[in-house]
């Protein structure tokens, strides 16, 4: 008993020497930063914009009241670099900026063309930075313009970009990490999603909310080894690239058949790249793409309960996908001449000795490489009906 009392007194005495966490900040002392915008300013300066939550307005805004105030605001400041601009912006805030909940980084097209090599350090160095972040280039506009737009079904609106990117099967919150990985690799060049400002999300019904300007996914942005913007891929080409890289999660394809069409939802999408040396000693690659699909629509006269029709449909989809993705790969080879797919990384892993001889001029080697494509699709589900209900029995192809 005496030993137990002595131990208790010793523990109580030790508490006097334990320091508390006196430098912590409460939530109501922070400015919760949801999105960052980067733009080129005059004389090589940088303009930083932030979309910041107004906690007191979020509850009333989500309640659906027509007169509710916005649950966010956008603020900007310029400086000689990221740190200087951020400090100037902080002078406009009554609370300390907190980046731990940031979801999206917007880059204006002009600053992307200027180059990001000297600017990225400010995004990565702060200890409260969240690396699970989406990062996008605003095609044909500034980041500030994009941050000032509203979005009718997302509060705050910057989160719409992140969710749109995930909806199309893209990289989502892994986009920033993917960009940094490629930026530090000699085996492929970095890319990131691209968005554009559209006049309206609804051009027909003129809904008061959906007829306002908003942002929409526009494809992908291509960068060179110095992290300068080279150009863009459209939305389809960006999905082609992501599938070759093994990053695409889902996609819908539609193929014309006779006087109709059939649509397929693809899931479980995979990619395998094999480097080879052709007989003429030319470097080549074989890209094997696989996926499982569900028939999303079929207004043809094919009865998909019949195995031969199902096999015919699979081959039609495989042919179109092969042609489309090869067209994208060759466009990148000829127009941009940089490896955005990661073929160089495949050689680095599988043929390290060959890579030592190629890595110095890899972009030139990639532009000359002979690339072929194999596509293997399996339609697992055809829906509730075999043939389309729009055809009579005599019109259905068995």
Secondary structure as UniProt FT lines:
FT   HELIX           2..14
FT   HELIX           15..17
FT   TURN            22..23
FT   HELIX           27..29
FT   STRAND          30..40
FT   HELIX           42..44
FT   STRAND          46..53
FT   HELIX           55..62
FT   TURN            63..64
FT   TURN            66..67
FT   STRAND          72..79
FT   HELIX           82..90
FT   TURN            91..92
FT   STRAND          96..98
FT   TURN            100..101
FT   STRAND          104..108
FT   HELIX           109..114
FT   TURN            117..119
FT   HELIX           120..125
FT   TURN            127..128
FT   STRAND          134..139
FT   HELIX           143..147
FT   TURN            152..153
FT   TURN            157..158
FT   HELIX           159..167
FT   TURN            168..169
FT   HELIX           172..174
FT   HELIX           175..183
FT   STRAND          191..198
FT   TURN            203..205
FT   TURN            208..211
FT   STRAND          214..223
FT   TURN            225..226
FT   STRAND          229..233
FT   HELIX           235..245
FT   STRAND          251..257
FT   TURN            258..259
FT   STRAND          260..277
FT   TURN            279..280
FT   STRAND          283..298
FT   TURN            304..305
FT   HELIX           307..331
FT   HELIX           332..336
FT   HELIX           343..350
FT   HELIX           352..358
FT   HELIX           359..361
FT   HELIX           362..368
FT   STRAND          370..381
FT   TURN            389..390
FT   HELIX           393..395
//
